Amino acid sequence: MPRDSALGDDIEYREQAPLYEREAREQALALSGAQLHINLHGYPAHEWTRPLSGYVPRGFELWTIPKGFFLILRHHPGWQAQGRALLEQVSAALLKVAGLPAYNARQMALYQQHAGELPFEVINGIACTQSETTRPGAPVTLITEFPDETVDGEAFRFAHTVQMETVLAAVNAWQGLARQ
C-alpha cells in the first residue's frame, strides 16, 4: 500500500477526515487479520538530488545522503522479539540478492565519507532501525527504503528485484515465526 496519499501527505500520519487511502489500509488490515504490513518505499536522497544547495526538508535530515537499501521495523508493544527476528531473517536472506551487498557497502562508505558514522544499526550489511509504536495498524510493519526513487532502466530492475526479494523473504520469515 502506498505511503503518500492523493492529498500528498503521509498516510501513516493522516489523522483527520478525509482518510481515503488510510481508511482503505485499515479496512484491508481488519478484513485480513494481517499481523505484518510490508510497506515498500524509495527515498530521494535530497542532498544528492540538489547537491550543495543546503536544501534539507524539515524532519528529513536522515534522508540527505543515501545509505543504501535499508529497513525500518515498527512494532506494537509486546512484538519486539518477532520484529527483531524478522529483521535478522530478512536481512540474512537479502545477502543472496546479486549485487546488493556490494551496493550497500558502497553506499554506506559514501555516507560515512560525507556525513560520518551511519546513524543506524547494520544487520547483515543492511542498515536497520527498530522502534515501538502505538499507531494504528498491523502489530509489525516492515518498511523498505531504496535510494533514489527516480531510477529507470537496469537500476530500476535492480531496485525492483531488491524490493521483490524483500517481500518474499519477509513473507517466508513471518510464516515461520507464526508457527512458533
Summary of the structure (lengths in Angstrom):
residues: 180
radius of gyration: 16.6
end to end distance: 27.4
largest distance: 50.7
contacts: 502
relative contact order: 0.20
helix: 44%
strand: 19%
